[in-house]
Structure formats: C-alpha cells, structure tokens
Amino acid sequence: MDNNKNCKVKEKNHGLISVIFVYTIWGIQSLYWRIFQGIPLIQLLAHRIIWSVVLLIALIIYTRKLKELINVFMIKQRIYYIIMCSILIGSNWLLNIYAPYSNQVIEASLGHYITPIMVICLGVFILKENIKLYEILGLVTALIGVAIITISFGRLPLIAILLVLTFAIYTFLKKIMDIDSIIGITAETIILSPFALIYLTYMEFIGEGVLFKSSFQDILLLISTGIFTAIPLVLFTYGVKHVNLSKIGFIQYYAPTLSLIIGIFIFKESFTRIHLISFSFIWVAVLIVLLYPFFKKLKRTFQKEKNI
C-alpha cells in the first residue's frame, strides 16, 4: 500500500518537473530561434517539420504504437481533423519562429497570455460549457487590454491575434478529436512533411538551400529543431497525466512571462506605457481566472474546519 502511495507521489513530482521544464523551454524559445536568423524563415520551418517527423516516428516505433498511428489514417473523419490541426500547428510554429526574427517577442507573449482565455471562450460558446461570473469578468478584462493596445497603436496586434487563434482552435480540435497526443502530433507532422520535403528539395536543387552548404555543426543545429519541437510535447503529455489541470493552469502563464522578460531585457524591444497598461489588464484577467477558484476552495475548507 505504502509502495503504491510512494510511486504515485514520485510520478506526480516527476510530472510536475516535466511540465515546468516544458514551459521553461517554450518561454525561452525566442532565444533559441534567434540562433537561426541567417536561415530563411520557411526553410527553417520545413526543417523543423522534417526532423520532428523523424524523431516522432522513431518514438512511435519504440513505444510500439505504429499500428495505432496507421489506424488513425483509416478513418475519414479523423483525417479531416488531422489536416486542419496540421495547418493550425504549422502556422503556429511559423509565427513562433517569426516573432523573434522580426523583433516582436513582446507581442507574441501578449498572444500567449490571451490563448488560455480564448480556449475558455471556445468551450463556452461552441461546446456550451458553463461559464461562471468570474470567468466572464476575466474575459472582459482581457478584451479591454487588447482593445487599449489596438486603439493606441492604430493597428491590430496581428502576431498576438494569429497566435491566439491558431493555438486556441488547435486545442479545441484536439479536445473534440479524442486521440492520443503523441499519435496526434505525429500524424499532423506526417501530413505537413511532404510539402516540407518538396520545398527543401527544390531549394537545394536551385542552389538556395541551406543544408548542403552548412557545416556539420550547423546540420546538428537544424536536426535539433526536431528535438526542440518533439521532446517538450512528449514531456508535456507525460506531465498532464500526473499533474492536476489546476496546477498546469498556474504554470502555463510562466512561459509568456519568461518570453516578455526576454523581449524587454535581452532583445531590448520597446515596452511603452501603453504596453504596460494593456498588459496590466491581461495580468488582472489572468489573476481573476486563476485565483478566484483557489480562494473559493480555501474559504470552503475554512468553513468546514470552523463547523467541526
């Protein structure tokens, strides 16, 4: 009995470490993608897809899930969902690479802050999930923050909005698809890989490709894009199984906070008073959504103890 309890505690601890590690990687990804600034954007994305496929298929074979992966492509309805998910995740990867390329890390972090709140919206308005008053308050507060930065700068924060839309809709589709996470991401990258391979082959053929011109060290760096993409997804899948979603809810805001700090203090991007006001509304929205259930639970526990 004690051994089972100790195993569960150990798994929870390992799961928590995995999730924190994943969000750290996602939070500092702008530093990683800056290494590749000499490589054309689309070529970098194509290499990311190809090397991710190689690593994920190797993982599928190792975990003996190849038959399960093949079966996914046998169901017509699932193929449509996988195609949509592949387009969305491919677009999201491109945007995450483009943000540090174009010195828009702060705007990208704005998008990452808003994404979980947008997921709530999709759950409420499409899946007809119940929404509580504090969640409505959080959504309205976040929208005010986005409206302030939009009106002040006279343009939509396009990177932020596209990041929100691609990942929120992707998350929504993954929820209704009900498919193993590793199988899903492998199937999605398989769908994208022929386009990536054709593009890379063509670029090498016309002499504008980077692979055959690269040193051994640079080739290893290109291969690392697959590791950087696939390993966090695998660890995240493991972590989600062993960590409460409420805890993950708190941790997920760690990544955009790291990203924001990097944008301001390392990349020296402009962070104006308007940015501060806008982000303040987003931070308040996040605190409302995250802390209200915590304090409500705390109050309930206190009342129970008082009654005893």
C-alpha positions as CSV (number, residue, x, y, z in Angstrom):
1,M,0.0,0.0,0.0
2,D,2.8,2.4,1.0
3,N,4.8,1.5,-2.1
4,N,1.8,2.4,-4.3
5,K,1.4,5.7,-2.5
6,N,5.1,6.4,-2.8
7,C,5.0,5.6,-6.6
8,K,2.1,8.0,-7.1
9,V,3.9,10.8,-5.2
10,K,7.0,10.1,-7.3
11,E,5.0,10.2,-10.5
12,K,3.3,13.5,-9.5
13,N,6.7,15.0,-8.7
14,H,8.2,13.8,-12.0
15,G,5.1,15.1,-13.8
16,L,5.4,18.5,-12.2
17,I,9.1,18.7,-13.1
18,S,8.3,17.7,-16.7
19,V,5.6,20.4,-17.1
20,I,7.8,23.2,-15.6
21,F,10.6,22.1,-17.9
22,V,8.3,22.2,-20.9
23,Y,7.0,25.7,-20.1
24,T,10.6,26.9,-19.5
25,I,11.6,25.6,-23.0
26,W,8.5,27.3,-24.5
27,G,9.2,30.5,-22.6
28,I,12.8,30.8,-23.8
29,Q,12.1,29.6,-27.4
30,S,12.7,33.2,-28.8
31,L,16.4,32.9,-27.7
32,Y,16.6,29.5,-29.5
33,W,15.1,30.7,-32.8
34,R,17.3,33.7,-32.8
35,I,20.3,31.3,-33.4
36,F,18.8,30.6,-36.9
37,Q,18.4,34.2,-38.1
38,G,20.6,33.6,-41.1
39,I,18.3,30.8,-42.4
40,P,15.2,31.8,-44.4
41,L,12.1,31.5,-42.4
42,I,10.2,29.0,-44.5
43,Q,13.3,26.7,-44.8
44,L,13.7,26.7,-41.0
45,L,10.0,25.8,-40.6
46,A,10.4,23.0,-43.2
47,H,13.5,21.6,-41.4
48,R,11.6,21.8,-38.1
49,I,8.8,19.7,-39.6
50,I,11.1,17.1,-41.2
51,W,13.3,16.5,-38.2
52,S,10.2,16.4,-35.9
53,V,8.7,13.6,-38.1
54,V,11.9,11.6,-37.9
55,L,12.1,11.8,-34.1
56,L,8.4,11.2,-33.6
57,I,8.2,8.2,-35.9
58,A,11.2,6.7,-34.1
59,L,9.4,7.3,-30.8
60,I,6.2,5.7,-32.2
61,I,8.2,2.6,-33.2
62,Y,10.0,2.4,-29.9
63,T,6.7,2.6,-27.9
64,R,5.1,0.1,-30.3
65,K,2.3,2.4,-31.4
66,L,2.9,2.1,-35.2
67,K,-0.3,0.2,-35.8
68,E,-2.3,2.8,-33.8
69,L,-0.8,5.5,-35.9
70,I,-1.7,3.7,-39.2
71,N,-5.3,3.2,-37.9
72,V,-5.7,7.0,-37.5
73,F,-5.4,7.4,-41.2
74,M,-8.0,4.8,-41.9
75,I,-10.9,6.9,-40.5
76,K,-12.0,9.5,-43.0
77,Q,-13.5,11.9,-40.4
78,R,-10.3,11.8,-38.4
79,I,-8.2,12.6,-41.4
80,Y,-10.1,15.9,-41.9
81,Y,-9.5,16.9,-38.3
82,I,-5.8,15.9,-38.6
83,I,-5.4,18.0,-41.8
84,M,-7.0,21.0,-40.0
85,C,-4.8,20.5,-36.9
86,S,-1.7,20.2,-39.1
87,I,-2.4,23.5,-40.8
88,L,-3.0,25.2,-37.5
89,I,0.0,23.8,-35.7
90,G,2.3,24.5,-38.7
91,S,1.0,28.1,-38.8
92,N,1.6,28.4,-35.0
93,W,5.2,27.1,-35.3
94,L,5.8,29.6,-38.1
95,L,4.5,32.5,-36.0
96,N,6.6,31.5,-33.0
97,I,9.7,31.5,-35.2
98,Y,8.8,34.7,-37.0
99,A,8.2,36.7,-33.7
100,P,11.9,36.7,-32.7
101,Y,13.0,37.1,-36.3
102,S,11.0,40.3,-36.6
103,N,11.6,41.7,-33.0
104,Q,8.0,41.1,-31.9
105,V,8.6,38.8,-28.9
106,I,6.6,41.1,-26.6
107,E,3.6,41.0,-29.0
108,A,3.9,37.2,-29.1
109,S,3.9,37.0,-25.3
110,L,0.7,39.0,-25.3
111,G,-0.8,36.3,-27.6
112,H,0.4,33.5,-25.3
113,Y,-1.2,35.2,-22.3
114,I,-4.6,35.5,-24.1
115,T,-4.7,32.0,-25.5
116,P,-6.0,30.1,-22.4
117,I,-8.7,32.7,-22.0
118,M,-9.7,32.2,-25.7
119,V,-9.9,28.5,-25.1
120,I,-12.4,29.2,-22.3
121,C,-14.5,31.2,-24.9
122,L,-14.5,28.3,-27.4
123,G,-15.6,25.9,-24.6
124,V,-18.4,28.2,-23.6
125,F,-19.7,29.4,-27.0
126,I,-19.1,26.2,-29.1
127,L,-19.1,23.3,-26.6
128,K,-21.8,25.0,-24.5
129,E,-19.7,24.6,-21.3
130,N,-20.9,26.5,-18.3
131,I,-19.2,29.8,-17.6
132,K,-19.0,31.5,-14.2
133,L,-19.3,35.1,-13.5
134,Y,-15.6,35.5,-12.6
135,E,-14.6,33.9,-15.9
136,I,-16.8,36.5,-17.8
137,L,-15.1,39.2,-15.8
138,G,-11.7,37.8,-16.7
139,L,-12.6,37.6,-20.4
140,V,-13.9,41.2,-20.5
141,T,-10.8,42.5,-18.7
142,A,-8.5,40.7,-21.2
143,L,-10.5,42.2,-24.1
144,I,-10.1,45.7,-22.7
145,G,-6.3,45.1,-22.6
146,V,-6.3,44.1,-26.2
147,A,-8.6,47.0,-27.2
148,I,-6.3,49.5,-25.5
149,I,-3.1,48.4,-27.4
150,T,-5.1,48.1,-30.7
151,I,-6.6,51.6,-30.4
152,S,-3.4,53.3,-29.2
153,F,-1.2,51.8,-31.9
154,G,-3.8,52.2,-34.6
155,R,-3.4,48.6,-35.7
156,L,-4.3,45.1,-34.6
157,P,-1.6,43.2,-32.7
158,L,-1.6,40.7,-35.6
159,I,1.1,38.3,-34.3
160,A,-0.7,38.1,-30.9
161,I,-4.1,37.5,-32.5
162,L,-2.9,34.9,-35.0
163,L,-1.0,33.0,-32.2
164,V,-4.2,33.1,-30.1
165,L,-6.4,31.9,-33.0
166,T,-4.1,29.1,-34.3
167,F,-3.4,27.6,-30.9
168,A,-6.9,28.1,-29.3
169,I,-8.6,26.5,-32.3
170,Y,-5.9,23.7,-32.4
171,T,-6.6,23.0,-28.7
172,F,-10.3,22.9,-29.3
173,L,-10.0,20.5,-32.2
174,K,-7.7,18.2,-30.2
175,K,-10.3,18.1,-27.4
176,I,-13.1,17.0,-29.7
177,M,-10.9,14.6,-31.6
178,D,-10.1,12.4,-28.6
179,I,-6.8,11.0,-29.9
180,D,-3.6,10.1,-28.2
181,S,-1.4,13.2,-28.0
182,I,1.8,11.6,-29.4
183,I,-0.2,9.8,-32.2
184,G,-1.9,13.1,-33.0
185,I,1.2,15.3,-33.3
186,T,3.0,12.6,-35.3
187,A,0.0,12.3,-37.7
188,E,-0.1,16.1,-38.1
189,T,3.6,16.4,-38.9
190,I,3.3,13.5,-41.3
191,I,0.7,15.5,-43.2
192,L,3.0,18.5,-43.3
193,S,6.2,16.6,-44.2
194,P,5.6,16.0,-48.0
195,F,5.2,19.8,-48.5
196,A,8.3,20.5,-46.4
197,L,10.3,17.8,-48.2
198,I,9.3,19.0,-51.7
199,Y,10.1,22.6,-50.7
200,L,13.5,21.8,-49.2
201,T,14.4,19.6,-52.2
202,Y,13.5,22.4,-54.6
203,M,15.5,25.0,-52.7
204,E,18.6,22.7,-52.7
205,F,18.1,22.0,-56.4
206,I,18.2,25.7,-57.3
207,G,21.1,26.3,-55.0
208,E,19.3,28.3,-52.4
209,G,19.0,25.6,-49.8
210,V,21.0,25.7,-46.5
211,L,21.5,22.0,-45.7
212,F,24.3,21.1,-48.1
213,K,26.1,24.4,-47.6
214,S,26.1,24.0,-43.8
215,S,28.9,22.8,-41.6
216,F,28.5,19.6,-39.6
217,Q,27.8,21.8,-36.5
218,D,25.0,23.7,-38.4
219,I,23.5,20.5,-39.6
220,L,23.3,19.3,-36.0
221,L,21.6,22.6,-35.1
222,L,19.0,22.0,-37.8
223,I,18.4,18.5,-36.5
224,S,17.9,20.0,-33.0
225,T,14.8,21.8,-34.3
226,G,13.1,18.4,-34.3
227,I,14.3,17.7,-30.8
228,F,13.2,21.1,-29.6
229,T,9.7,20.5,-31.0
230,A,9.1,16.9,-30.2
231,I,10.6,16.3,-26.8
232,P,8.6,19.1,-25.0
233,L,5.4,17.7,-26.5
234,V,6.3,14.2,-25.2
235,L,7.2,15.5,-21.7
236,F,4.0,17.6,-21.7
237,T,1.9,14.6,-22.5
238,Y,3.6,12.7,-19.6
239,G,3.1,15.7,-17.2
240,V,-0.6,16.1,-18.0
241,K,-1.3,12.5,-17.0
242,H,0.2,13.0,-13.5
243,V,-0.4,16.7,-12.6
244,N,-3.8,18.3,-11.8
245,L,-5.1,20.6,-14.5
246,S,-5.5,23.4,-11.9
247,K,-1.7,23.3,-11.3
248,I,-1.0,23.3,-15.0
249,G,-3.3,26.3,-15.3
250,F,-1.0,28.2,-13.0
251,I,2.2,27.0,-14.7
252,Q,1.1,27.8,-18.2
253,Y,1.5,31.6,-17.6
254,Y,5.1,31.0,-16.7
255,A,6.1,30.7,-20.4
256,P,4.8,34.1,-21.7
257,T,6.2,35.8,-18.6
258,L,9.7,34.5,-19.5
259,S,9.1,35.5,-23.1
260,L,8.1,39.0,-22.0
261,I,11.2,39.4,-19.8
262,I,13.4,38.2,-22.7
263,G,11.8,40.6,-25.1
264,I,12.3,43.6,-22.7
265,F,15.6,43.0,-21.1
266,I,17.6,40.9,-23.6
267,F,16.2,41.9,-27.0
268,K,15.6,45.5,-25.8
269,E,12.2,45.7,-27.5
270,S,10.1,48.8,-26.9
271,F,7.9,48.5,-23.9
272,T,5.9,51.7,-23.6
273,R,3.4,52.9,-21.0
274,I,0.6,51.7,-23.3
275,H,2.1,48.3,-23.3
276,L,2.2,48.4,-19.5
277,I,-1.4,49.4,-19.2
278,S,-2.6,46.8,-21.8
279,F,-0.5,44.0,-20.2
280,S,-1.8,45.1,-16.7
281,F,-5.4,44.4,-17.9
282,I,-4.2,41.0,-19.2
283,W,-2.4,40.2,-15.9
284,V,-5.5,41.1,-13.9
285,A,-7.7,38.9,-16.1
286,V,-5.2,36.0,-15.6
287,L,-5.3,36.5,-11.8
288,I,-9.1,36.6,-11.7
289,V,-9.4,33.4,-13.7
290,L,-6.7,31.6,-11.7
291,L,-7.1,32.9,-8.1
292,Y,-10.9,33.0,-7.7
293,P,-11.3,29.2,-7.6
294,F,-8.4,28.9,-5.3
295,F,-9.8,31.4,-2.8
296,K,-13.2,29.9,-3.1
297,K,-11.8,26.5,-2.2
298,L,-9.8,28.0,0.7
299,K,-13.0,29.6,2.0
300,R,-14.9,26.4,1.8
301,T,-12.1,24.5,3.7
302,F,-12.0,27.2,6.4
303,Q,-15.8,27.0,6.9
304,K,-15.7,23.2,7.2
305,E,-12.9,23.4,9.8
306,K,-14.9,26.1,11.6
307,N,-18.0,23.9,11.7
308,I,-16.0,21.0,13.1
